[in-house]
Amino acid sequence: MALVKNYLKSKNICKVTFSLPAEAVAESKKVTVLGDFNGWGPSEATALKKQKDGSYKAIVELEPGREYQFRYLLDGEKWENDWAADKYVPAGDSTDENSVVIL
């Protein structure tokens, strides 16, 4: 698992690749990423596409100079953090933590 950051020189955008390895996904059929950048709502979730090696990934364009909290949602039921996040922060009222990408 790794967050890949590709800063564009032509405009103020960073293309962030979110990915989960096959072992983190297990038997899941639908993998999405939710976070500050898409309102945390299931209807706004960004779907990750399954790769040939069984991993899942998606690219999201984000504004640099900010921190974004996010988590992965597997089959609409199980939350998973990014094992290579830049940091982790408390997720509000629960004891869970959110992953953070710093741009």
C-alpha positions in Angstrom: 0.0 0.0 0.0 1.3 3.4 -0.9 0.1 6.9 -1.5 1.7 8.2 -4.7 1.7 12.0 -5.1 2.2 13.5 -8.6 2.3 17.3 -8.5 1.4 18.9 -11.8 3.6 21.8 -12.9 0.9 23.2 -15.3 -1.7 23.8 -12.6 -2.1 23.8 -8.8 -3.2 20.1 -8.6 -1.7 17.0 -7.1 -2.8 13.6 -8.5 -2.9 11.2 -5.5 -3.0 7.5 -6.2 -4.8 5.6 -3.5 -4.2 1.9 -3.4 -4.9 -1.2 -1.4 -2.9 -4.5 -1.9 -4.7 -7.7 -2.5 -4.0 -9.0 1.0 -5.8 -5.9 2.6 -8.8 -6.3 0.3 -9.2 -10.1 0.9 -12.5 -11.3 -0.8 -14.0 -7.8 -1.1 -15.8 -7.0 -4.4 -16.2 -3.3 -4.0 -13.6 -0.9 -2.7 -14.0 2.8 -2.3 -12.2 5.7 -0.6 -14.0 8.3 1.4 -12.6 11.4 2.9 -12.5 15.2 3.3 -12.2 15.5 -0.5 -15.5 13.8 -1.3 -17.7 14.6 1.7 -17.4 11.2 3.4 -20.7 10.3 1.8 -21.2 6.8 0.3 -22.9 8.3 -2.8 -19.8 10.5 -3.3 -17.3 7.8 -2.6 -14.5 7.3 -5.1 -14.4 3.7 -6.5 -11.1 1.9 -6.7 -10.5 -0.3 -9.7 -9.3 -3.8 -9.4 -5.9 -4.4 -10.9 -4.5 -7.6 -12.4 -2.5 -8.5 -9.3 -5.7 -8.3 -7.1 -4.9 -4.9 -5.7 -7.3 -1.9 -6.1 -6.4 1.7 -7.0 -7.8 5.1 -7.9 -6.4 8.5 -8.8 -7.9 11.6 -7.2 -6.9 15.2 -8.1 -6.4 17.3 -4.9 -5.3 20.8 -4.0 -1.8 21.0 -2.6 -1.0 22.7 0.7 -3.6 20.8 2.7 -4.1 17.7 4.7 -6.9 15.3 3.8 -8.4 12.7 6.1 -9.6 9.5 4.5 -10.4 5.8 4.9 -11.2 2.9 2.6 -14.6 1.1 2.7 -14.7 -2.5 1.7 -18.1 -3.8 0.4 -19.9 -1.0 2.2 -19.2 -2.6 5.6 -15.6 -2.8 6.7 -13.3 0.3 7.2 -9.6 0.0 6.4 -6.8 2.6 6.9 -4.0 3.1 4.5 -1.0 1.3 6.0 1.3 3.9 4.4 -0.6 7.1 5.3 1.4 10.2 6.2 -0.2 10.2 9.7 -3.3 9.1 11.6 -5.8 11.2 13.6 -8.7 10.4 15.8 -11.9 9.9 13.9 -14.2 11.9 16.0 -16.5 10.2 18.5 -15.2 6.6 18.0 -11.8 5.1 19.0 -11.0 4.6 15.3 -8.4 6.6 13.5 -8.5 8.2 10.0 -5.6 8.0 7.6 -4.2 11.4 6.5 -2.4 12.4 3.3 -0.4 15.6 3.5 0.1 17.6 0.2 
